[in-house]
Amino acid sequence: MKRFAPLEELAPLSRAAAGASTSAAEPTDGMRLQRALVALLSTREVLVLQCVLVAMHQFVQLESHLQAFGQLGCAEMLLRILTDYEPTFKAHAAELIELLLSERTFLLDVVLHDGTAAILSALPSDDPNVQLPLLRTLERMIGHGECGKEIRQIGGINVLMNVLSAPYLAPRVAIAICSVLTAIALDDEGALQIRKANGVYQLGQLLLQCAPPEAANIGAPTTAGSGRAAAVSCASADARISPSTAAAAPAADAADVSRIAEGGEPSPELLAAHAFRALRILFSTERNRKIFQRLFPPVLFAAFIDLGHYVNSLACYAPLAQQLFRLTAEMRVRMQEALADINVIKGPASHKVKDYAVQELLGRGAFGSVYQVKKDTGETLFAMKELPLDAVAEMQPQQPSGAQQPVSYLKREVKILSTLQHPNIIRYFESFQQGKSLYIVMELVEGATLLDHLNSLAEKGQTMPEARIWSIFTQMCLALRYIHKEKHVVHRDLTPSNVMITAEGVVKLADFGLAKQRMGTNSVMDSVVGTVLYQCPEIIQHETYGEKADIWSLGCILYQTAMLRPPFEGSNPLVVATNIVEGNYKPISGPFEPLLVDVVSKLLSVDPQLHKILFICELPPSMEGALSAERLAIEKYKRELFSHRNHHRGRNLKVELHKVVSGSQETIDLAFRSSAADVQRISYEAMQQYIEQVLEVTGYYALGATSGANLPPVPPPSTT
């Protein structure tokens, strides 16, 4: 390697750097100096390298030099310095990377040389001078291309959470982390991962640390009205951003900051405003809202909600910070307790049941609670339903002698769930009894209920696109055809709150607690169960019924997805029941095709012959067309799986097929890329579900029942 003489080489460079801020050098000299500085980045002389970094920092203050350095390929060497050298050098390299990032060529070079991973690995530092430019760099990278997705995929959110939870964190660094989290949360999947990584808890703790206990009760009490007035003002201003415009949104509003902060150091109000902004963007994602229900005192929560979604201006969050500082000691204690409940690491919900670690309370119902759990032997997350036997016995109405007892009632639910294996039905894994509770371990569906989606649309004054209505309806038809015709099961409590929708738009029927298995294809039932708004006339009139109960509920749900309200309404349950029996509902109105109106009229008809799932499946647009995305994903995977390049990549066909058949949680590594459908980052389990959906539509399962139903299972791949 060539050795450089520090004094001889640095003399002209230092003189040039000193004058760089006042006047640009001659083009020829400037180009020569730029190339010399970039070449010197690879030197092993510590003094030379330090001087070069300082000189480059002076040069890039001028736009002409900034563009030139950005195109000279120095990204790889700066990233190496960031990774391998001491904090002083890391700080210089981090500042240069931040400045040069405005040059697109440099940005692409950073991405090409795994710059995202290098930046994240350098973040856990004790030096704010290293952390701050790196965090600002991450924030800028998120708005360009696939950088935001890469940060999520390589564990960047967990890195940010670890830095944020450090016992001694500079306020400036905390503010920068909040800004990065805000940028990540503009994407729904990013917001979901932040919540799962304990982000809401960490940001909530940051809020409490901003307002010391002695700050409570200082000043006049803040009313809900004052906070709401500020929120409404912000919501109506041009301060709102959206995921589609995130790249164009400024990282921070300097004018807003000046109103909140005084002096050179960030004030507690400024830090609280940044934390509130990150939390409010997280709350804007539908799937995250439940966790906020008990987080803030009512007055503060009302102002928090009224602020509106995707508001970027920090000035809009100043009233929230002021209200936070005026919380009473009792309110602070309650907020701390609420945070402890959602802490997935140390909260009271973090106990063990059998060999499952309970992480988070997902919700409570009439018969029990649902938790997010993780098995000790793996990283896969599950949903675990806890059903206290005593509570169920108290909640059940008085039963005649000989009726099923609570234990039998719960065992029936378990028995039914264990027989259901369909891509549009939540999967059941196991059940066990411990103490005075029965536990059911099920598939964890990261999504929101259909009711949540419909309520959100109603709040925004929007309607669901008809194509999406048909997609949801089609998947529900597939699930009902499966449980009615193959398993002879009637759900009996089909409502929008029992229909889950994943981030990918996959529908999952849930809560079979009221389901009952029919002993024969023509058997009927006579018990009164379900939710009144979605009950069929036969149940209302205490008549026998069969699968028609689910078909009627399906019609009610289809109507509600279009009109955002149930078809049968009234001032009291008696009026609702009368409208159901008489079939009185307002006709569908709006820009919908006649087919939708016709399907609803058939589903809500009093003619029982129209309430057959096989007949209903013929009504919507072609299910084959609705599954075109799934077919496309399968074809892309086949093309990748059988391509010649996989021979060189060492991909084992038997191993790949076994992962698909077994429903592995691993992510399929597809080299084939396409912007038309984001199928390059799906799991083997998702691919299995795609295949099952297509087979269901093409009638494969119906044929297999008579011809190939007894095929042996696929053996695991050989390890040799």
N, C-alpha and C positions, 0 to 999 in steps of 0.2 A: 504494500500500500504506500502511496506517495505521502511523504512527510511534509508538512507546511511549516514555514518559519513564521511564528506569530507576528513579530514586529514588522517584518518586511511585507507580509501579506495584508496586515490589518491597517497599516498606515494610510494608504489611499482609500481603503474602504471606510475607515472611521471619518476621514475628511468628507467623503462623499455622503455618508449617512448624516453627518452634522448639517450639511447644506440641503439635504433632501426635503426638509420640511418647509424651506423657503423658496427653492427654485428647482426645477427639474434639470437633470444633467443632459448633456448632448445625447442624441439617440444612440450613437455608436457606443459611447462610454457607458451610458446607462445599461445597455444590453449586456456589455461585457461584465459590468459589476454585478448585475443580477445573476448571470450564469455563474460567476465566481462564488457568490454567496451560497447559491444552491449547491454547488459542488462541495463547498466547505462544510455543509451540514453532515457529511459523512466522516469528518475528521474524528480522530480519537483524542486530540488535544483538548483538554477541558477548557483552558483559557480561550483557545481559538473558537470553540463551539459557543461559548457564552457570548463572546463579542459578536459572532455572526448572528446569533439570535437577536441581540439588541439592535444591531445594524438593520436587519431585515424588518424589525418592528418599526424602526424609523422610516424605512423606505415605503412600506405599505400604507403609510398615512396618506400618500398621494395616489390618486386614482390610477394614473398611468402605470406606476410601479405595481400597484395592487393587481391589475390585470395581467401584467407581465409575469409576476411571480406565480400567479394562479395557473398559468399555462406552462410552467417550466417543470412540472412533475415533482414537486417537493412534498406532496402529501405523504408518501410512504415513509420518507425520512423523518418528517415531523411526528408521525404516529409512532415510529420506533423510539424517538426521544421521549415521547409521552409514556411509553410502556417501560423502557429500560433505565431511564436516568433518574437522578435525584430530584426532590421537589422543586428546587430552584429552576432547573432546566425544564421540568414538567410545566411550570407556570408560564415560562416564556413560550414553549411550544403550544400550550393551550390557547394563549392569547393570539398567537399567529394563526392557528387553525380557525379561531373565531372570526378574525378579520378577513382571512382569505376565503371564507366560506361563501361570501357574496359572489365570487367568481364561479360560474357553473362548472367549468372544467375542473376546478379544484374540488368542488363538491362531488362530482362523479368519481374522481380519483379516490377521495376519502371512502366512498361507498365501496368502490372496487377493492380496496385494500383492507376490508373489514374494519373500517374506521369506527363504526357504531360499537362494535365489541371492544375495541381498544379504549374508546372514550368511557364506556361504562366500567371497564376494569380499573380505570384510573380515578373514578369518582370517590371510592372510599378512602379519602385522604384527610389528613388533619389540617391541611393548608387551604383556607378559603380562596387564596389566590389561584389555586389549581382548580378548585371545584367550580367557582363562579363562571369562568369562561367556558368550561366544559358543559355546564348546564345551559348556558345561553346558546352554545353550539347545538346541543340536542334539541332545544326548542325550535331553532331555525330548521333543523333537518327534518323534523316531524312534518312540516308543511310541504315537503317535496317528495314526490314519488312514493316508494315503498318503505321509506325509512321508519315511519311510525309503526308499520306492521312488523318490521324487523326488530324494533325495540321490544315489542311485545313477545315475539317468538323466541328471542334469545334470553329472556328473563330480565329485561331492563327494568320492568316495573318493580320487581323484587329488590333490585339494587337500589332504586330510588327510595323504597320504603325503609330499607336498612339504614341508608344515610339519614333519612328524616327522623328515625327513631334513636339516633345517637344521643347520648346524655348531654353532651355539650356541642351545640350546633349554633353557628353564627346566624343571626337573624337574616343577613343578606343571603346566605345559602338556603335557609328555609324558604324565603320568598322565591328564589330561583327555582327550587324544587316544586313549589306550588304552581309556578308558571308552566313548568314542563308537564306536570300532571294535568293541568287545564288543557294544554294542547293535545295530550294523549286522549283525554276524556271526550273530545269532540267527536271521536269515533265511538260508536256504541260498544263495539267489542273491547276497545281500550278502556272505556268506562267500567265495563263489567269486570275486566281483569283487575282494575284498581280496587274495586270493592272486594273481590275475592282475595286480594293480597293484603287485606286489612287496611286499605287506604282511608276509608271513612273514619275508622277508629283513630288512625294516626293524625289525620287532619283535625278531628275533634279534640284530641289531646293538645294539639298545637294551639287551638283556640283558647282552651283553658289556661295554657301557659302564657298566652298573650296578655290576659287580664288577671293580674295578681289579686289575691283575696282582698287586699286592702283597697282595691279599686272599686269593689262592689258598693253600691248605694251612693256613689259620688254623683252629685248633680241631680237635677230634677228627673223624676221618673219619666221614662219614655213610654208613650202609649202606642197601642197597635196602629192607631190612625196615622201618626207621624211617619212610622216606618212604611206603612202601605202607600202613603202619598209619594214618598221618595221612590218606592218600587214601581208605582204606576208611571211616574215620570220617566224612569229609566226604561221601562218596557216600551214606552211609546217613542223613545228617542232612537237615533240611528246607531245605538251602541250594541245592537244585537248581532251575533255571529251565528253561523250554522256550520255543520261539518263540511258542506260543499264549499264554503268560503273561508275556511280556516286558514289556508295558506296566505290569503290576502289580508287577513286581520293583523293589526300590529301586535307585537309581543306585549307591549305595555303602553298606557296612555300617560305621557309625561305630564300633561296638565292635571290629570286626575291625581297622579302621585304627589304633585306639589301641593295640592289641597290637603292631603292627608299627612304627609311627612314633613317634618321640620328639621333643618340642619342636614349634615352629611350622613348621619346614621339613620336607618329606617326606624320609624316609630312603631310602638305596639299596634296602633290603629292601622298602619299600613300592612303590617304582617297579618293582622286579623282579616283585613279586606282581601288579601290574596288567598288566605285559607277559605274564606267564605265563597270566593269566586270559584275555586276548585271544587268545593262541595256542591255548589249550585249547578255547575256543569255536570257533575256526576248525577245529581238528582234529575237532570233533564232527560236522562235515559230511563225509559219506562221500567226496565227490569231492576233498577236500583232503588226505586222509590219506597218500597216497603221498609227498608232498613232505617229510613229517616223518620218513621212515624212517631217514635218516642224520644228522638234525639234531643230536640230543643224544647224549651218551655213554650207554651201555647202562643204567647204574644210574639216571641222571636220567630217561631215557626210560621206564623201567619205572614209576617213580613218577608220571610225567606221564600215562601211559596209565591207571594204576589209579585216578587221581583221579576219573574218570567224566565223563560228558557234562553240559554245561550247569550246572556248579557255579558259583554266584555269590559265595559267601562268600570274602572275601579271606584270611581266616585259614587256609583250606584250602590256599592257595598259599604260605604262609610256609615250610613245609618245602622246597618246591622252590627258593625263593630262597636258603635256607640251603645246600642242596646245590650250587647254582650257585656260591656264594662259596667253596666248598671244592674246586672243580675244580682239578686240577693244571695246570701250564703246558702240558703236552702235550695234555691234553684240551681246553683252550681253543683251542690251535692247530688241532686237528682240527675243533672246532666252527666256527671261522672258515673253514676250508677247505670245510666242508659248506655254510655260508652262501654262500660264493662260487659254489658250483655251482648254487644255485637263484636267484642274482641275475640277473634278466632284463635288467638294464641293463649291468652291467660284469663279469658272471661269465665264466669261461673258455668257456662254451658259446655266448657271444655272438660268433660269427664269421659269415662270409658263405660261402654255397655258391651259386654262380651269382649270381642276383639276389635271393636270399632271405637275410634276416637271421635267424640261428638264435638263439632267445630262451631256450628252456627244454627240458631233457631230460624227456620224458614217461614213458619206460620203456625197458627193454632186454629183448630176447628172444633165442632161440637163434640167430637168423640176423642180428641187427642191432639198431639203436636207432631210437627214434622221437622227433622233436623238434617243438616248437612253433616255427613260423617265420612271418615276415611279409615280403611282397614289398615291394620298394622303392617301387613305383608306387602302393601303396594301403595301407589300414589293415586289410584282411581277414586273419585268421589262418588258417594251414593246419597240417596235420600232415605232416611229411616223414620218410619211412622211409629210413634209411641202411643199405645192405646191402653190407658188405665182401665182395668176391669171394673173397679168400683164406680168410676165416673160414668162408664157406659151403662151400668146397671141403674144408676140414678137418673140418667137422662132418658132412658127408654120408657115409653108409656106403660101403663099397667097391662100386663099380658095375661091371657087366660091360662088356666092350668094346662100343662102339656106343651106350651109354647117354648120356643128356643130360648135358652138362657144366654147371658152375655158371652160366656166362653164359646158356646156353640155359634153364636152370631159372628164372632170374630174369626173363628176357624173357618166358617163358610166363606168369609171374605178372602182369607188366605188360600183356600182351596181353589176358588175361582181365579184369583190372580196367578196362581202357579200354572194354570193351563193356557194362559194367554201369551202368545209369542207372535207379535205383529209389529211392523215398523211404525204404525200409527197408534200404538197402545204402549203406555209406560210399562217397562219390563219389570218383572218380579224376580228376585234372586233367592231370598230365604226368609224364614220367620223363626222366631224363638220366643220363649216365655222366660222372663227374669223378674223375680219378685212378684209384684201385683200388676205387672204390665205385660202386654204382648207387643213385640217389636217386629215390624215388617220392613225389610231392606229392599229398596226399589231403585230403579234407574233415576239418576239426578238429571232433571231437565232444566237447563239454564235458559230461561225464557220467561214470558209473561202469559197470563191467562188471556183467553179471547175477550173476557169481560174487561180486563185492564186495557187492552188495545181499543176496544169500542169506546170506553169511557174517555180515553185520551183523545180519540178523534172528535168526540162530542165537545170536549173542552176547547179544542183548537178550531172548532167550526168547520171541520173537514169531514169527508166521507171516504169510505173504503172503495178503492177501485174495483170495478166489477170483475176484472181478471183475478184479483186476489180473493174476492168472494167465492168464485168458482173453485179456486185452488183449495181453499179451506174446506168448502163443502165436499169436494171430490175426495179428499183424504178422509173426511169423516164417514163418507159412504163406504170407502174401502174398509175402514175399521168396523163399522156396523155390519157389513156383509160378512166379515170374518167371524164376529162373535155370534151373530144370529144363525148363520148357515153351517159353520164348521164347529162351533163350540156350544151352540144352543143356549146362549147366555143373553139375558136382557139386562141392560145397564140400569134402567129405572130412575136414574137421577142425572140425566144428560142436560147440562146447563152450560152457559158460556164460562162460568167459573171453574168448570171441570174439564175444560178444553185448553191444553197448554200449546203454545206456539213457540218454537225455538227461534234462535237468531237467523237460522237458514230458512225459516218458513215452514218447517215440518210440524204437522199437527200431531198431538199426542193426547189420547183420551185418558183421563185420570179419575181417581176416586170411585172405585167400584164397590164402595162400602154398602151400597143398597142393591147391588146386583144379585140376581138369583138365577140359578141354572134350571132350565126347563127339562123335565124328564123325557119329553118326546117332542117331535116337530110340531105337533098340533096342540100341545098342552097350553093351558091358560093359568093366570094367576089372579088372586083376588085381594091381596093386601094393599093398604093405602100407604104409599111412600112417595118420596120425591119432593120437588119444589113446586108450589102451586102455580107459579107463572108459566111453567113449562109442562104441566100435567095434561094428559089427554082427557077427553070427556068421559071415557069409560072409568078412569080412576076417580074423577070427581063424583060420578054417579054410583060408585061402589059396584061397578060391573066387572066381569072378568075381562082380562086383556092379555096380550102376548107381546110380540115384538112391536106392535103398533104404538106402544107407549114411547119407544125410542124414536120411531119415525115422526110422531107428532112433535116431540121435543126437537128433532132435527129441523122440522119446518119452522118452529118458533125461533131457533137459532139462526136459520137462513134469513128470516125476516129481520131479525135484529141486526145482523151484520150489514144489511142494506139500509135500514132506517135508523139504526143506533138506538132503538127502543124496543121493548118486547111488544108483540102483537096484541096481547090481551092485558089491559090495564084497568084500574079502577080505584076508587077511594078507599075500598076495604076488600078483604079476601072474598066476601060474599059476592060483591059486584064482579070481581075478576072471575070467580067460578061460573057465574051466570053467563058472562061473555064467552067463556070457553065452551060451555055446553051449547050455546046458541050460535057459536061461530062468528061472533061480532068483532071485527077488527078493521082498522082503517086500511084501505088498499095501499099497496106500495106506490109511491110517487117518486119521481126523479128521473134522471137520464139513464134508465136501465132498459136492457133489451126485453122484449115481450116474453122471452123464454124464462127469465127469472120470475116474473109475475106468475107465469103459468105453473112453474114448479112449486112455488109457495102455495098457490091455490090447491094443488093436488095434495101437498103434504098436510095442509090444514083442512082437508075435506073430511066430512063425516062419513064418507064411504070407506069402510074398512078394507075393501079390495085394493084401494090405492095406497095402502100403508104396507107395502111389501118392499123389502130392501132391494130385491132383484129388479123390481119394476122401477124403483127410484133411481137405481144406478144407470138406467137407460136415458134418464131425463137431461142431466147436465151436458155441457159440451164434452167432446171426446176426452176421456181420461188419458188416452194415449198421448194426446196433445199436451195435456196438463203435466205429463211426466217427461216432457222433452228435455228438461234440464238434467234429469236423472239419467236418461238415455245418453245424453252428451257426455256426462261424467264417466259413464261406463265405457263408452267408445274411446275416450281419451286414455283411460287406464289400460284398456286392451292394447291400444296402439303403442303405449309406452312399455307395457309388459312384454310384448312380443317383438319389440324392435331390436335390431342387431346391436345397438349400443349397450343394451343391458348385459350382453355377454361380457363386454369389457368392464362394466361397472360391478361385476360380481353378483348380480341379482339372481337369486335362486328361485326358479318358478314354483317349486313345491312349497317353499317357505312362504312365498307371497300368497299363494292360494290358501294355505292353511290359516294365515292371518286374516284373510277375508272371511273364511268360513267360521272361524272362531270368534270373529267380531273384536279383533284386537283394538286397544285404545291408541296404539301408535299412529303416528301421522305418515301417510303415504308420501314418499319422496318422489315427486314427479318432475322430471326434467322438462317435459312438454309444457309450455306455458301458453296461456291464452287469456286475453282480457274479456272474452265473451262470457266465460263462466269461471268463477274462482274455484276451480276444482283441484288446484295444485297443493292445497293445504287442508285436506280432509283426512279423516281417520279411516282405518280399515273397517271399523264398525259402521261408519256412515256409508261406505261403499257397499257393504253388505245390505244395508237398508235400502239403498238405491236399487240394487239388484232384486231384492224381495218385492219392492213396489212394482217394478216392471213385470216380474213374473206373475204377480197377483192380477195385474190388468190383462195380461195375455192369456190368462186361464191356466197357467202351468200347474198351480196347486190343485185345481179341480181335476186335471188329468192325472196328477200324481196320486190322488186319492184312490184311483182304481188300477193304476199301472205301476207307478214307481215309488209308492209310498214306503216300501220296505227296504230301500237302498241302505247299505251299511254306512256308518258315519265315516268321514274322511279321517284317516289316521294322522297323527302328528308327524311333522317332517323328521327325517333321520338326522341325527347329529353328526353322522360320519361324513 
